[in-house]
Amino acid sequence: MAAVKHLRPTLIAALVALLLVVTGGAFYLYDKQRQSDIAQARASLDRGIALFQEKKYREALTLLQGIPDGKISDWRLPYYVATSQVMLKDYSTAAPILEKALALNPRETRILFELGVVYFKLGKLSLSKAYFGSVVEIDPDNKDAKGLMDIMAELERKQTGDTQIDPPKDDTTAVDDQ
């Protein structure tokens, strides 16, 4: 009986050790798989960006959308998904995805600029102008954003009927309404 009592703590210790080995091994395998999944997602992102740069927008979109959610937290993933959609003229789908990219990197001028383009295409001129303004705040030398802001302001004036009429050049061209 005494031998059984002495065996119990040893048996318990052995079972605990075995449990730790099994748990540690399972965690190791899980971590290896997770690292492999992340590496595969990053490789797919790089390949998707390359396809985009080759102007293969539909292929890029398909590949990038195949990356499982949550595998990588890189602003370029939603940015290139949305920009591929923009190139395929799917602006309404692109807008919320670009907003996700912006949440991941709020100072990336490429995202802000693309949002300006998308909202322009969707007819939301003041929002478009605001995004181009954000680009200029971050990069005051961005001539494209400055020029587009000016165009947005002019279009807004025309929409509201606030167009400025140029005065006549001389008195002979003026029309009298009386």
Order of alpha helices (4+ residues) and beta strands (2+ residues): alpha-alpha-alpha-alpha-alpha-alpha-alpha
